[in-house]
Amino acid sequence: MQSLSKLIFKLALFLAAIIASAQDISGTWKGALSVQGMELPLAFNISVANGEYTTTLDSPLQNAFGIPIDKTTFVDNKLTITQAQMGMEYTATFSDGTFKGTFKQSGQTFPLDLKKGEKAVKKEKPQEPKKPYPYASIEVTFENPKADHIKLAGTLTLPNDVKNPPVAILISGSGPQNRDEELLGHKPFLVLADHLTRNGIAVLRYDDRGTASSEGNFSTATSFDFATDAEAAMTYLQTRNDVDVQKIGFIGHSEGGLIAPIIAARNKDVAFCVLLAGPGVDGKEILLTQGKRAAELEGYPAEDIAASQKISTKVYDICRNYQGEASKNEIAALYAQLRTEMISEKAQKEMTKEAMDRQVEMITSPWMLAFLKYDPQTSLQNVTCPVLAINGEKDFQVLPEPNLMAIQKGLKHNKDVTIKQFKDLNHLFQTSTTGALSEYAEIEETFAPIALNFVSQWINKRF
């Protein structure tokens, strides 16, 4: 009996030694992804209780904090963190106080090393309005009967001292956006809605289908599907008695500036359109000019840019006459050719086979195929309501000169058109130095006051 007691005691000491020697990884681990020429900081907050790990994820530039993680394991100095809804997995090995690993999300792979640091603190941008607001803010939902009656969720803001005000429906840019068009720590639509409502204009902004609180499938939708969502918002507003149903208009940013004229061209009830960095040329020219300017801003050599433009032109032409799998194989072959023609180390490092495979899937998605085939002139020439089109001088995503000129051309028979380009503003209408994507998160300004005031004054002058 005594020998058994000694054995149990020795075993207990052995287990205690193992536990004591195990690494304590609780705390905040910080690193940054390099995405399209910009750094995206991430932080994993890891805690342990009863041998089980719990983790949350922070993405400070996207103003996203406390995202719950499904599963965290740490065995033999190997860390695995997974989040199914985001399609995210991080795997790393612990060595000398650092996790060295790989971050994967939605088919994309990035190197990511983590070091222990202080927990990130959520920081609001200076222009974000603070509650209580000096106006009514109402949570609303409405259905789109053209999309299986999906419910879209949004916020309607109403001025306190204006009876039946004009109302603007905000339409977001490309990619899944919530009602604030939140990205990289900024909430442009929240700032815009607040400004307009304080200036006597009601605003309805809503989460894109399949995003945040809205139903539906975003991944299979095109700009024409999103147009029906915006039309459903207008139909909903026409049932209310606290806005002027004769003064309902659209304010679209980027892709939203493509969608607004599509609606106005077929619906004469639209009272006005404001196009914020909206396209005037077709999708092929948008992507070619955007790609060229982005590459210039990121420092690629002229030879690489020329090669990319040549191959991209061929790819876009194939997409405009897409024939299914045969076209996809042809595009894959062209991207493989491009990999051999790029001369810079930067390009060769980024253009892995995996990256090119992702590019093939992206360029042949339903949204992209529709975007490449559509010419905005088709709708612009049939828009008769007042139109304001503005752009930033340093917008590299929708270049101001060709697009504003094309919008003006398309609206040549419209009697009330205002075209305006703002000095130093980028695609988000921030005051910028170069206009590069990497500046978006660094700039504290969310939406330049000069542009905000121009929009509200233009609407109020007419309504």
C-alpha positions as CSV (number, residue, x, y, z in Angstrom):
1,M,0.0,0.0,0.0
2,Q,2.9,2.3,0.8
3,S,4.6,1.6,-2.5
4,L,1.4,2.5,-4.4
5,S,1.2,5.8,-2.4
6,K,4.8,6.6,-3.4
7,L,4.0,5.8,-7.1
8,I,0.9,8.1,-7.1
9,F,3.0,10.8,-5.4
10,K,5.7,10.5,-8.0
11,L,3.2,10.5,-10.8
12,A,1.6,13.6,-9.4
13,L,5.0,15.3,-9.3
14,F,5.7,14.2,-12.9
15,L,2.3,15.7,-14.1
16,A,2.9,18.9,-12.2
17,A,6.3,19.2,-13.8
18,I,4.8,18.8,-17.3
19,I,2.1,21.4,-16.6
20,A,4.6,23.8,-15.1
21,S,6.9,23.4,-18.2
22,A,4.1,24.1,-20.7
23,Q,4.0,27.5,-22.3
24,D,1.5,30.0,-21.1
25,I,0.1,31.5,-24.3
26,S,-2.7,33.4,-22.7
27,G,-2.7,37.1,-23.6
28,T,-2.9,39.2,-26.7
29,W,-0.8,38.2,-29.8
30,K,-0.4,40.8,-32.5
31,G,0.8,40.8,-36.1
32,A,0.0,42.3,-39.5
33,L,-1.1,40.9,-42.9
34,S,0.4,42.4,-46.0
35,V,-2.6,42.8,-48.3
36,Q,-2.5,44.7,-51.6
37,G,0.4,46.9,-50.6
38,M,-1.0,47.8,-47.2
39,E,-0.5,46.5,-43.6
40,L,-3.6,45.0,-41.9
41,P,-3.0,44.6,-38.1
42,L,-4.6,41.6,-36.4
43,A,-4.7,40.6,-32.7
44,F,-5.7,37.3,-31.2
45,N,-6.8,37.5,-27.5
46,I,-6.2,34.1,-26.0
47,S,-7.4,32.9,-22.6
48,V,-7.3,29.5,-20.9
49,A,-9.5,27.9,-18.3
50,N,-9.5,24.3,-17.2
51,G,-7.2,23.4,-20.0
52,E,-9.5,24.8,-22.7
53,Y,-8.5,27.8,-24.9
54,T,-10.9,30.6,-25.8
55,T,-9.9,33.2,-28.4
56,T,-11.3,36.4,-29.9
57,L,-10.0,38.3,-32.9
58,D,-9.5,42.0,-33.3
59,S,-9.0,43.8,-36.6
60,P,-8.4,47.4,-35.5
61,L,-8.3,49.1,-38.9
62,Q,-11.6,47.5,-39.8
63,N,-12.9,48.6,-36.4
64,A,-13.8,45.0,-35.6
65,F,-13.2,43.8,-32.1
66,G,-14.0,40.7,-30.1
67,I,-14.9,38.5,-33.0
68,P,-15.5,35.0,-31.4
69,I,-13.3,32.1,-32.6
70,D,-14.7,28.6,-32.9
71,K,-11.8,26.6,-31.9
72,T,-8.2,27.1,-30.5
73,T,-5.7,24.3,-29.9
74,F,-2.1,24.4,-28.7
75,V,-0.3,21.1,-28.7
76,D,3.4,20.5,-29.0
77,N,4.1,24.2,-29.5
78,K,1.7,24.2,-32.5
79,L,-1.2,26.7,-32.5
80,T,-4.3,26.3,-34.6
81,I,-7.1,28.9,-34.6
82,T,-10.2,28.4,-36.8
83,Q,-13.4,30.4,-37.5
84,A,-15.8,28.6,-39.8
85,Q,-18.1,31.5,-40.7
86,M,-15.2,33.7,-41.8
87,G,-13.5,30.7,-43.6
88,M,-10.4,31.5,-41.5
89,E,-7.6,29.3,-40.2
90,Y,-4.4,30.3,-38.5
91,T,-1.6,27.8,-37.9
92,A,1.7,28.6,-36.3
93,T,4.6,27.2,-34.4
94,F,5.8,28.8,-31.2
95,S,9.5,29.6,-30.9
96,D,11.5,32.1,-28.9
97,G,8.5,34.1,-27.9
98,T,7.0,34.3,-31.4
99,F,4.3,32.4,-33.3
100,K,5.5,31.9,-36.9
101,G,2.7,30.8,-39.1
102,T,0.2,31.2,-41.9
103,F,-3.2,32.9,-42.1
104,K,-5.7,31.5,-44.5
105,Q,-9.1,33.0,-45.4
106,S,-11.5,32.2,-48.3
107,G,-8.8,30.5,-50.3
108,Q,-6.1,33.2,-49.7
109,T,-2.9,32.5,-47.8
110,F,-0.7,35.0,-46.1
111,P,2.4,34.7,-43.8
112,L,1.6,36.0,-40.3
113,D,3.9,36.1,-37.3
114,L,2.6,37.1,-33.9
115,K,4.2,38.6,-30.8
116,K,2.7,39.3,-27.4
117,G,1.5,42.8,-26.9
118,E,-1.1,45.0,-25.4
119,K,-4.8,44.4,-26.1
120,A,-6.1,46.6,-28.9
121,V,-8.5,49.4,-27.9
122,K,-11.4,50.3,-30.1
123,K,-11.0,53.9,-31.4
124,E,-13.6,55.9,-33.0
125,K,-12.7,58.2,-35.9
126,P,-13.2,62.0,-35.1
127,Q,-16.1,62.5,-37.5
128,E,-18.2,59.6,-36.1
129,P,-21.4,61.1,-34.5
130,K,-22.1,60.5,-30.8
131,K,-25.4,59.6,-29.3
132,P,-27.8,61.1,-28.5
133,Y,-28.4,62.3,-32.0
134,P,-30.3,65.6,-32.6
135,Y,-32.7,63.7,-34.9
136,A,-34.8,60.5,-34.9
137,S,-33.0,57.2,-35.7
138,I,-35.3,54.3,-36.5
139,E,-34.4,50.6,-37.2
140,V,-36.4,49.4,-40.2
141,T,-36.8,46.3,-42.3
142,F,-38.3,45.9,-45.8
143,E,-38.7,43.1,-48.3
144,N,-37.5,42.6,-51.9
145,P,-40.3,40.8,-53.7
146,K,-37.9,40.3,-56.7
147,A,-35.5,38.3,-54.6
148,D,-37.6,35.7,-52.8
149,H,-38.9,38.3,-50.4
150,I,-35.6,38.6,-48.6
151,K,-35.7,41.0,-45.7
152,L,-33.2,43.9,-45.7
153,A,-32.4,45.7,-42.5
154,G,-31.4,49.3,-42.2
155,T,-31.7,52.6,-40.4
156,L,-33.9,55.6,-41.2
157,T,-32.9,58.9,-39.8
158,L,-35.4,61.8,-39.8
159,P,-34.7,65.5,-39.1
160,N,-36.6,66.7,-36.0
161,D,-37.8,70.1,-37.3
162,V,-38.7,69.3,-40.9
163,K,-42.1,67.9,-41.8
164,N,-42.0,65.4,-44.6
165,P,-38.4,66.0,-45.6
166,P,-36.8,64.8,-48.9
167,V,-35.1,61.5,-48.4
168,A,-31.9,59.9,-49.8
169,I,-31.4,56.2,-50.1
170,L,-27.7,55.3,-49.8
171,I,-26.3,52.5,-52.1
172,S,-22.9,51.1,-51.1
173,G,-19.8,50.3,-53.2
174,S,-18.6,46.9,-54.3
175,G,-18.1,44.1,-51.8
176,P,-20.4,43.1,-48.9
177,Q,-21.0,46.3,-46.9
178,N,-23.1,47.0,-43.8
179,R,-25.3,50.1,-43.6
180,D,-22.4,52.3,-42.5
181,E,-20.3,51.1,-45.5
182,E,-17.8,50.2,-42.8
183,L,-14.2,49.6,-43.9
184,L,-10.7,50.1,-42.5
185,G,-11.9,51.7,-39.3
186,H,-14.2,54.2,-41.2
187,K,-18.0,54.5,-41.4
188,P,-18.5,56.8,-44.4
189,F,-22.3,56.2,-44.7
190,L,-22.8,56.9,-41.0
191,V,-21.0,60.2,-41.3
192,L,-22.8,61.1,-44.5
193,A,-26.2,60.1,-43.1
194,D,-25.6,62.2,-40.0
195,H,-24.5,65.2,-42.0
196,L,-27.5,65.1,-44.3
197,T,-30.0,64.5,-41.5
198,R,-28.6,67.5,-39.6
199,N,-29.2,69.5,-42.7
200,G,-32.9,68.6,-43.1
201,I,-32.6,65.5,-45.4
202,A,-33.9,62.1,-44.2
203,V,-31.7,59.1,-45.0
204,L,-32.3,55.4,-45.4
205,R,-29.1,53.2,-45.3
206,Y,-29.2,49.4,-45.1
207,D,-27.0,46.4,-44.9
208,D,-26.3,44.7,-48.2
209,R,-28.1,41.4,-48.9
210,G,-26.4,38.6,-47.0
211,T,-24.5,41.1,-44.8
212,A,-24.9,41.9,-41.1
213,S,-28.7,41.9,-40.4
214,S,-29.9,41.5,-44.0
215,E,-31.0,38.2,-45.6
216,G,-30.1,36.9,-49.0
217,N,-27.0,35.6,-50.8
218,F,-24.4,38.2,-51.6
219,S,-22.0,36.0,-53.5
220,T,-24.3,35.1,-56.4
221,A,-25.7,38.7,-56.8
222,T,-24.8,41.2,-59.5
223,S,-25.2,45.0,-59.7
224,F,-28.7,44.4,-61.3
225,D,-29.7,42.3,-58.3
226,F,-28.5,45.0,-55.9
227,A,-30.6,47.5,-57.9
228,T,-33.7,45.6,-57.0
229,D,-32.7,45.8,-53.3
230,A,-32.5,49.6,-53.6
231,E,-35.8,49.8,-55.5
232,A,-37.4,47.8,-52.6
233,A,-36.0,50.5,-50.2
234,M,-37.8,53.1,-52.3
235,T,-41.1,51.2,-52.4
236,Y,-40.9,50.9,-48.6
237,L,-40.4,54.6,-48.2
238,Q,-43.4,55.3,-50.4
239,T,-45.6,53.6,-47.7
240,R,-44.5,56.1,-45.0
241,N,-46.2,59.3,-44.1
242,D,-43.2,61.0,-42.4
243,V,-41.2,61.7,-45.6
244,D,-42.1,63.4,-48.9
245,V,-42.7,60.5,-51.2
246,Q,-42.3,62.8,-54.2
247,K,-38.7,63.6,-53.2
248,I,-37.0,60.2,-52.8
249,G,-33.6,60.0,-54.4
250,F,-30.5,57.9,-54.4
251,I,-26.9,58.5,-53.3
252,G,-24.6,55.8,-54.6
253,H,-20.9,55.4,-53.9
254,S,-18.6,53.7,-56.4
255,E,-20.6,50.7,-57.6
256,G,-23.6,52.4,-56.0
257,G,-23.0,55.2,-58.5
258,L,-23.5,52.7,-61.2
259,I,-26.7,51.3,-59.7
260,A,-28.5,54.6,-59.0
261,P,-28.8,55.5,-62.8
262,I,-29.9,52.0,-63.6
263,I,-32.9,52.6,-61.3
264,A,-33.5,56.2,-62.3
265,A,-33.5,55.2,-66.0
266,R,-36.5,52.9,-65.5
267,N,-38.3,54.6,-62.7
268,K,-39.5,58.2,-63.2
269,D,-40.4,58.5,-59.5
270,V,-36.7,58.9,-58.6
271,A,-36.4,62.6,-57.6
272,F,-32.6,62.9,-57.8
273,C,-29.3,60.9,-58.1
274,V,-26.0,61.7,-56.4
275,L,-23.1,59.7,-57.9
276,L,-20.1,59.6,-55.5
277,A,-17.1,58.3,-57.5
278,G,-19.6,56.5,-59.8
279,P,-18.4,54.9,-63.1
280,G,-19.1,56.5,-66.4
281,V,-17.1,54.1,-68.6
282,D,-17.5,50.4,-68.9
283,G,-16.1,47.8,-66.5
284,K,-13.2,46.9,-68.8
285,E,-11.9,50.5,-68.8
286,I,-12.6,50.9,-65.1
287,L,-10.4,47.8,-64.2
288,L,-7.6,48.6,-66.7
289,T,-7.2,52.2,-65.5
290,Q,-7.6,51.2,-61.9
291,G,-5.0,48.4,-62.2
292,K,-2.5,50.7,-63.9
293,R,-2.8,53.5,-61.4
294,A,-2.8,51.1,-58.4
295,A,0.4,49.5,-59.7
296,E,2.0,52.9,-60.2
297,L,1.2,53.9,-56.6
298,E,2.6,50.6,-55.3
299,G,5.9,51.1,-57.2
300,Y,5.8,48.4,-59.8
301,P,8.2,48.9,-62.7
302,A,6.9,50.1,-66.1
303,E,7.7,46.7,-67.7
304,D,5.5,44.8,-65.2
305,I,2.6,47.3,-65.6
306,A,2.7,47.0,-69.4
307,A,2.7,43.2,-69.2
308,S,-0.2,43.3,-66.8
309,Q,-2.2,45.7,-68.9
310,K,-1.6,43.5,-72.1
311,I,-2.7,40.3,-70.4
312,S,-5.6,41.9,-68.5
313,T,-7.0,43.4,-71.7
314,K,-7.2,39.9,-73.2
315,V,-8.7,38.4,-70.1
316,Y,-11.4,41.1,-69.9
317,D,-12.3,40.5,-73.5
318,I,-12.7,36.8,-72.9
319,C,-14.9,37.6,-69.9
320,R,-17.2,39.9,-72.0
321,N,-17.8,36.8,-74.2
322,Y,-17.7,34.2,-71.5
323,Q,-18.2,30.6,-72.6
324,G,-17.9,28.7,-69.4
325,E,-15.1,26.2,-68.6
326,A,-13.3,26.8,-71.9
327,S,-13.0,30.5,-71.2
328,K,-11.9,29.8,-67.6
329,N,-9.1,27.6,-68.9
330,E,-8.1,30.2,-71.4
331,I,-7.9,32.9,-68.7
332,A,-5.8,30.5,-66.5
333,A,-3.3,30.1,-69.3
334,L,-3.1,33.8,-69.8
335,Y,-2.4,34.4,-66.1
336,A,0.3,31.6,-66.2
337,Q,1.9,33.5,-69.1
338,L,1.8,36.7,-67.1
339,R,3.7,35.1,-64.2
340,T,6.6,34.4,-66.6
341,E,6.6,38.0,-68.0
342,M,6.8,39.9,-64.7
343,I,10.3,40.9,-64.0
344,S,10.3,42.4,-60.5
345,E,10.9,40.4,-57.4
346,K,7.8,42.0,-55.8
347,A,5.6,40.8,-58.6
348,Q,7.1,37.3,-58.7
349,K,6.7,36.9,-55.0
350,E,3.0,37.9,-55.1
351,M,2.0,36.1,-58.2
352,T,2.0,32.5,-56.9
353,K,0.0,29.8,-58.6
354,E,-2.5,29.9,-55.7
355,A,-2.9,33.7,-56.1
356,M,-3.5,33.3,-59.8
357,D,-6.1,30.5,-59.2
358,R,-7.9,32.8,-56.9
359,Q,-7.8,35.5,-59.6
360,V,-9.4,33.2,-62.1
361,E,-12.3,32.5,-59.8
362,M,-12.8,36.1,-58.9
363,I,-12.7,37.4,-62.5
364,T,-15.3,34.7,-63.6
365,S,-17.7,35.4,-60.7
366,P,-21.3,36.4,-61.7
367,W,-20.8,39.9,-60.4
368,M,-17.5,40.5,-62.3
369,L,-18.8,39.1,-65.6
370,A,-21.9,41.4,-65.4
371,F,-19.7,44.4,-64.4
372,L,-17.3,43.8,-67.4
373,K,-20.2,43.6,-69.9
374,Y,-22.1,46.6,-68.7
375,D,-21.8,50.1,-70.2
376,P,-23.1,52.9,-67.9
377,Q,-24.1,54.9,-70.9
378,T,-27.0,52.6,-71.4
379,S,-28.7,53.9,-68.3
380,L,-27.3,57.4,-68.1
381,Q,-28.8,58.5,-71.4
382,N,-32.3,57.7,-70.0
383,V,-32.0,59.5,-66.7
384,T,-34.1,62.7,-66.5
385,C,-34.0,63.6,-62.8
386,P,-31.4,66.0,-61.4
387,V,-27.9,64.4,-61.2
388,L,-24.9,65.4,-59.2
389,A,-21.7,63.5,-60.0
390,I,-18.6,64.2,-57.9
391,N,-15.2,62.6,-57.6
392,G,-11.8,63.1,-55.9
393,E,-8.8,64.3,-57.9
394,K,-6.7,61.4,-56.4
395,D,-9.2,58.6,-56.8
396,F,-7.2,55.7,-58.3
397,Q,-10.2,53.2,-58.2
398,V,-12.6,55.3,-60.4
399,L,-10.3,57.8,-62.2
400,P,-12.0,61.2,-62.2
401,E,-11.3,62.6,-65.7
402,P,-12.5,59.7,-67.9
403,N,-15.5,58.9,-65.7
404,L,-16.8,62.4,-65.0
405,M,-16.5,63.2,-68.7
406,A,-18.3,60.0,-69.7
407,I,-21.1,60.7,-67.1
408,Q,-21.5,64.2,-68.6
409,K,-21.7,62.8,-72.1
410,G,-24.3,60.2,-71.1
411,L,-26.4,62.9,-69.5
412,K,-26.1,65.4,-72.3
413,H,-29.9,65.6,-72.8
414,N,-30.6,66.0,-69.0
415,K,-31.4,69.6,-68.1
416,D,-30.1,69.5,-64.5
417,V,-26.6,68.0,-64.2
418,T,-23.7,69.1,-61.9
419,I,-20.2,67.7,-62.3
420,K,-17.6,68.4,-59.7
421,Q,-14.0,67.2,-59.0
422,F,-12.5,67.9,-55.6
423,K,-8.8,68.6,-55.2
424,D,-6.7,66.1,-53.1
425,L,-9.7,63.8,-52.3
426,N,-9.4,60.0,-52.8
427,H,-12.0,57.3,-53.6
428,L,-13.5,57.6,-50.1
429,F,-13.5,61.4,-50.3
430,Q,-10.8,61.7,-47.7
431,T,-8.2,64.4,-48.0
432,S,-5.2,62.4,-49.1
433,T,-1.5,62.7,-50.2
434,T,-1.3,60.1,-53.0
435,G,-4.8,58.5,-53.0
436,A,-3.3,55.0,-52.5
437,L,-5.2,52.3,-50.8
438,S,-2.6,52.1,-48.0
439,E,-3.6,55.7,-46.9
440,Y,-7.3,54.9,-46.3
441,A,-6.9,53.5,-42.8
442,E,-4.1,55.9,-41.8
443,I,-6.2,59.1,-42.6
444,E,-8.3,60.2,-39.6
445,E,-10.8,62.0,-41.7
446,T,-13.7,59.8,-42.9
447,F,-15.4,62.2,-45.4
448,A,-14.1,65.6,-46.3
449,P,-16.5,68.4,-45.0
450,I,-16.2,70.2,-48.4
451,A,-17.7,67.3,-50.2
452,L,-20.4,66.7,-47.5
453,N,-21.5,70.3,-47.7
454,F,-21.5,70.3,-51.5
455,V,-23.9,67.3,-51.5
456,S,-26.3,68.6,-48.9
457,Q,-26.4,72.1,-50.4
458,W,-27.1,70.7,-53.9
459,I,-30.0,68.6,-52.6
460,N,-31.5,71.4,-50.5
461,K,-31.2,73.9,-53.4
462,R,-33.6,71.7,-55.4
463,F,-35.9,70.4,-52.6
